[in-house]
């Protein structure tokens, strides 16, 4: 089912809720925001304000909108957490919040994550600006909040 872009508004803000500076918040880190060498459950580094080379288009969003939710003029807000590959693709994405579970927005949001691409991590200012010890924690992550709205 093809939906009119005028009927659908989506706001995709690629904002990380946790910055590398937040990693220094607990007592098991040093003054540079690095986890102590013996820290249990080392934190995950999040890219804040990533630069994107590619994001889903309006048509991509239109095609992903859950048909029953659209017919019922249902809206939702989802939040997805993804790890980032060295070449800037998203992988291992999971929904961490869904305001209207069971309406299909979680699967629609996950389907759109494959359409995101950022520059390679070596060219991502938000990543290269992190302390080296944070970059060594493993693949960084990004949080993608998505607001879905079907106009009536």
N, C-alpha and C positions, 0 to 999 in steps of 0.2 A: 504494500500500500504506500503510495507516494503522498507525502504530506506537504502542505505549503509551508515555506520557510517563514512566511508572515504569521502563520499560526503557531509557530514554535519559537520560543526564545530559549537559548541556553547560554549560560555563563560558565565558562571554563576558566577558572583561575588556578594557575599552577603555582600554588603557594605552599611552602613547607611550613608546618606549624612549629617545627623544632629547628633551630639553627645550630651551627657548630659551637657557638658561644654557650648555648644551653647545656652542652656536655660538661662544662666546668662547674655546674651547679652543685654537684654533690661532693662530699669530702674525699671520695676515692679518685680525685683527679688533681693534676698539678696546676700551676698558675697559667699554663698555656692552653688549658682546656683538654689536656690529654689524660686518658684514663691511667690510673696507677698500674704499674706492670702486673700486679696481682689482682686487679679488679675483676670481680665475678660479674658475669652477664654484662660484658662490655656494651656500651650503647651503640646504636646505629646512627651513622652520620646522615643527615638529611640535607638535600640541596635546597637552599632557599632562593626564591626568585630565579629559577632556571631560565636560560635562553633556549628557545625552541626553533628548530629548523622546519618542523612540520607538526601540525595539529589537525584534529578532525575538522572537516568543512561543514557548512550548513547542511549540505546534502547527506553527508555521512551521519550527522545527528538525526536528520529527518528519517533516514532509513533505519536507524537504530532504535528510535522511539518505540516503546512497547505499544503495539496496536490497541489492545484493550484499555490501557491507561490513557492513550490519546482519545479514544472514543468517549471515555468517561471524564475527560478534561482533568485527569489526575496529574499532579505535579509531585516532585520529589527533590530531595537533596541527598547526594551520596558522597562518600569520601573513600577514595581508593589509595592504598599504599603500594608502591611498586619499587622494586630494586632497579638499578640502572646498569646496563652493560657498559663496558669500556667504549663501545662504539656509539653510545647514546640512545639505545633502544630500551624500552621498558620490559621487564619480565617479572615473573613471580608476583603478579598483582593480586591483591585481595581487598575485598570491601571491608572497611573498618567501621563504617557507619552508613546506615540507610534509614532515612526518616519514615519511609513508607514501605517496610519490608513486604515481600510477596507480590509486588506489582510489576516486577520484571525490570526495574530500573538498575538493580545491581548487575544483572547479566548484560544489560545494554551498556552500562558504563564500562564494565570489563572488556566488552567487545571493542569499544572505542580506544582502549589503551594501546592496541597494536598500531594505531595510526599516529602516535606521537613519536617524534625523534628530536633529540637535542644534539648539539655538536659532540664529538668525542669528549670524554671526560677531561682529557689533557688540554682541551680548548674551552672548557666550561669555567668561567671566572669564579662562580660560586663554589666550585670544587677545588680548583687550583689554589684558591685563597685560604683553604682550610689548613690547619697545622698538619704536617706530614704524618704525625702519629694518629690523627683522626682518619686520614685517608687510608691508613694501613688496617683499619678495623674491618674492612671488607667492602663489599659493594655498597655504594651510597644508595639512599632511597629518596623518593619524592612523594609528596601527598598531593593528590588531585581532587579538589572538591568540585562537584558538578551540580549545578542547579538546573533542573528540568521543569519546563513550564509549557503546557499545552493551552494556548489561548482558546477562548470560546466564542 
